[in-house]
Each structure stands twice: as structure tokens, then as C-alpha cells.
Amino acid sequence: MSDNTTTRILAIQRVVACASPSGWLDAFVVSVADGSVEVATLTGSIELLSTDAPVVVGEPVGYHPVAEVIALGREWYSAR
């Protein structure tokens, strides 16, 4: 995921996400409410994230739990 646009993430988040590409999890958005997004990963976990990513329920996203980044297409957003 090196060809992307980062939106409101720290340089260290980008470095960590790029340095550990196997850390990305595929997920689907299951709920969205006031800056919080709940995603269900394909590994079976449910994660509640604080993010300003413009996602909608049912949308596929990438989530990097170590870097605390959510990817929506080529856009990256902080997700803590």
C-alpha cells in the first residue's frame, strides 16, 4: 500500500504501516456514529475506532491496528 494519500495521520503512522504490510487487516464497516466507526475484520474481531474517515456501513476498508490507520481506497486516516 505504498501508492496512497494520507489524510491527518502522523509520519510515524505512515512509516509503521509501510514497514509492516502484513499488519493490514481486511474489514467491513458495521456501524458509524459521531466520529466512531465499528469494523468487523475478516479474522472475526470487532474493532471500535475513533476516526474521521468518511465511511458508510457495509464499505470494505483496510485496518492496521499497530499503526492505528484505516484505509478507504487509497486514502489513509488515523483510527485510534
N, C-alpha and C positions, 0 to 999 in steps of 0.2 A: 504494500500500500504506500508506495513512495510518491506517486503522482496524485497529490491531493491538495486541497485547500484547507488550511487550518483556520478555525474561527474561535477566537477567545480561548486558546489553550496556551499554556506556558511552554517555553522552549524545551524544558526538561521532559514534559509530557510527550512532545513530538519525538525527542531523542529516544525515550524509553519505548514508545510504540514502534518506532522504526527499527530499533535494535533487537526487538523480540517479536518478530512477525507471527510466531507460533502462539503468542499470547492472545490473539484475537479470537473472540467467540462470535458465532453467528447467533442472531437473536431476532425475535419479533416483538414489536411494541404491543403490550396488552392493556395499558391504560396511560392516560395523560391528564395531569391536573396541576395547574398553578406552579409551573417550574419543576414538577416531579414527573418522571417517566418510569413506568414499570415495564421491564422487558423479561421475556422468557427465553432463555438460551436453549440451543438445541441439545445441550448436555443435561437439561432438565432443571436447571436452577432458575429461580425468580429473583431479579435484582431490582431494587428501588433506587433510582438515580436522580440526583438534583442536576438539571441541565436546562439550557435554553435552546436546545436543538428543536427545530420546527418539525416534529414528527407527528404522525397520526396513528391511531390504533390499527394494527394489522400490518404495519410497514416493517420490512426487513431492515435490520441495522447490524453493524458490527460493534462489538463492545470489547474494549481492552481494559480489564479490571486493574491491572498493575499501573498502567499509565493514566487511568481514570479518563478515558476518552471514548466517545461514541461516534461512530462514523455513519453518516447518512449519505450514501453515494460516495462522492469524492470529498464531501465536506466533513471536517472533524470538529467536534465540540467537546468542551470539558464536561465530564459526567462524574460527579462525586457522590 
